[in-house]
């Protein structure tokens, strides 16, 4: 059994067990390595964070399939925790969706998220999003479901229709996506706990909640999400927002004082970080192969 196959089996099995799956957003190999060693049931490769980290650009359809599948492969190969990967709209038409799903599966992801926005897409908690007609969106999910080589590679169907078209249309689309072959439903940007409760009452399949600090959806605790009927909660922005605050703080200290010596924040111990990055193997290799 390959590592990616084992990860998919692990995620599929975990979905059948009780309790919420909380998946932190990872966006580069530092965030992925740290999260991977902490015991999470799944990691979430955030499109917003990955584009920001890799290109320094907004999550507005500017990254290509090639760039994103490369990040999927890098993170999946460098971790053992099941990886849920943001596949945007599939990066084009239906043939692109087919190609994207096959590519993400081959790259080692355990699940792919496909959404119903027009291409190019925008971050789900920013204004100006537009969705394609429901029939076209359902075809997108049908193609995604049929493209995978294993049913253990899960299809997460996301609709961004709540903001512009209302919750009832979002629920109608989620039902269509379920009939088209989706394994997990993701209704983006509900704007109240009452809306989230209605989503939970409407479906008896795994539901995903997107917890974006500063976004349109209220941030809820584990017990509240479980009570409302959600199975997965992703936290795509927590890592890069925390990192941004920490970097601004320590860089500000260096700018104002010329040194980091008096900075009151917490630093990852240098030796521990070196081990996290794999230096122990380098040290062992050098000991074993040192020139006499």
N, C-alpha and C positions, 0 to 999 in steps of 0.2 A: 504494500500500500504506500503510495506517495504521501509526502507531507501535506500537500494541498488536499488530497482526498481524505486524509485523517482529520484535517481541520473542518472540512465540510460535514463529515459524519458527526464530529463533536458538536458543531453548531446545530445541526438538525436534531440531534438527541437532546440538546439543552432546551430547544424550543418546546419539547414535549414535557419538560419538567416544570414544576411550579416555580413561581417567582419571576421578578423582572430581570431582564438582561440590560445592564447599564454599560454602554459602549462609549469610551472616551474618543474624542476626535484626535487622530494622528495625521501629521502633515509633512513629516520628514523623518529621517532615520533616527534622529535624537529622540523625538517624541515617541516614535514607534518602539524603540529599544526600551525606553523607560517604562512605557505602558505594558509592554509585553512581559516584563518580569514581575508584574504586580498581581497577577491572578484574575484578570478580567475574563469574562466569558466570550467577549468579542471586542474587536477594535473597529473603529469607523474611519476610513480614509476620507476626510472632508475635502470636497472640491474647493470650497472657499479657501481653506488653509493651505491646501496643496498648491493652488495657483498662486496665492500670495507668497508662499515660501519659495517656490520654484522660479516664478517669473516676476514677482513684485507687482502684479497686476490684479485688477478686480475680477471677481468670479462672474464674468459676463460673456461666457462663450469664447474667450480669447485663447484658451489652451486647446491644443489639438488632441485628437485621439492618441496619436503616437506619443505625445508627451505624457498623457495621463496613464496610458497602459504601462509605460515605462516606470512610472511611480508605483503603480499597483505591483508590478513584478518585483521591484526593489524592496518594497515593504513586506510583501508576502514571503519572499525568500529570506528576509532578515528577521522574521518573527515566527513564532509557533502558534500564537493565538488566532482563531478564525477572524478573517478580515472581511468586513462589509465595505464595498467600494462604491463611490459615487460615479455613476456612468452618465450623468447629465441626461440629455435627450437621446443619447446614442450617437451623437456627433453627425447628424445629417438625416437622410431618408431611411426607409425601411431596410435597404441593403446595408447601410451603415450600422443600423441597430444590430442586425445579424452579425456583422463583422465585429462589433464592439463586444457583444456578449461572448462570442467565441474567444476573442482576445483576452478579456478579463478572466474567463474561466481558465484558459491556458496559462495565464500569468500567475494563478494561484489564489485568487480571491475565493471566498466561500459564498458570497452573495453579491449581487449587483443591484444598484438602485437606478431605475429608469423613470423619467418624469414626462409630463404631458405639456411642457412649455413649448412655445415656438423656438426654433433654432435661429440664432444663438440664444441660449438661456440666460437668466439672471439669478442671483442669489435669492432664495425663497423668502427672505425677510427684508427685502428691499422693494421699492415701488417700481411700477411700470412693467410688471410681468404680464405676459399674454399666453393663453393656452391654445392648442390646436383643437379642432372639433372632436367631440367625444368618439365618433366612429374611427377617426384617424388615430386617436390616442389608444383606443382598444386594439387596433391593428398593431401598433407599436409594441404593446405588451404581448400580443399573440406571437409576433415574430421573435421577441426576446425569449419567450417560453420554449418555442420550437427550436431555437438556435443552439441551446445548451446541449452538451453531450451527456450530462448526468442530471437527473432530477434532484440530486443532492446539492447542486449549484442553484441557490435560491434566487428567485426574481422578486425584488421589492418594487411595487408599482406606486409611484408618487403622483399625486395631483396637486397642482398649484392653483386650482380654480376657486378656492374659497375666497381669496381676496377680491377678485374682480366679479365673480359670478355667484357667490354665496355658498353657504354650507350645504344646502339641499343639492345643488349641482355637484358639489364635491363628493357627496355621498353617492349620487347617481353614477358618477364616474368610477368611484371605487368599486361599486357593484359590477360595472362593466369590465373593469380590470380583473376582478376575481374570476369572472366567467371566461376571460381571455387567457387565463393560466397563471395569474400572479399567485405567489405563495404568501406574501406579506403585503399589507396595505399601509400606505403612508399618506395621510391627508395633511398637507403642509399648511402651517400658519392658522390653526384655529385660534380664536381671539379671546376665549374665556374658558374657565373650567366647565361651565355649562355646555359649551360646544364640544369640549373633549368628552364629556359624559355622553352626549348624544352619539358621538362617533363610536364610543365603546359599546353602547347598546345596540348599534346597528349591524355589527358583524361578529361572527363566531370564528374568526381566524386571527392569526397573529397580527397585531397592530403596532405601528411604530410611532413614537412621539419624538419630535425634534425640539430639544431644550437648548435654545439659543439665548444666552444672557444678553439682554437689551433688545431682543427680537419681539415679534408680535404675539407669541404664545407664552402664557404664564409658566414660570419654572415651578415644578411641583416636586414633592418628596417621593421617595420610592413607594411608600405605602399608599399615597394618594394616586399615583399612576397605576398601581396594581388594582386599586379599588375601582378606578374608571375603566379598566379593561385593557390596558396597554401591556404588551409583552416585551417590547424593546424600547429603550430610551437612548437616543444618541445625544452626545454633548459635543457637537462639532467645534464650537468656538472656545470652549473653556481653556484648552491648552494654549492656543496662540494668543488669547487675550491676557492670560496670566503671564506668559512669556513676554509679551509686549510691555506690560506694566513693570516686570522685573528688569528688563533691559533698559527701559527709560529711566528707572530709578538708579541702577548702578552706573549707567553711562552719565547720568546727571551728576552723580557724586564725583566721578572722575573729571568731568568738565569743570565743576565748581571748585574742587579742592586739589585737583591734579593727581589724585590717588584714590584707590579703592579701600585703603586701610581702615577708614572709619565708617565704611558703609554698614548700616545696621541690618541689612537684609540677610537672607540665608543663601549660602553658596553650596552647590553640590561639591562634596569633597573631591579634589583633583584626582587622587589615586583611585577612588571609586569610579569616577567618570572614565578614567583610562581603562579600567577593567570592563566597564559597560561597553566601550568601543572595541574590545577585543585585544587589548594590548598584552594580556597574559599569554596568549598564544604566540605573539611576537617574541616576548621575553623567553618563553620556553623554547621556541625555535632557535633563537640565538644561542641559548645555552647548549642545545643538542648539536648544533652545527657550527659552533665557534671554531675558527681556525686555530690549530695547535701551534 
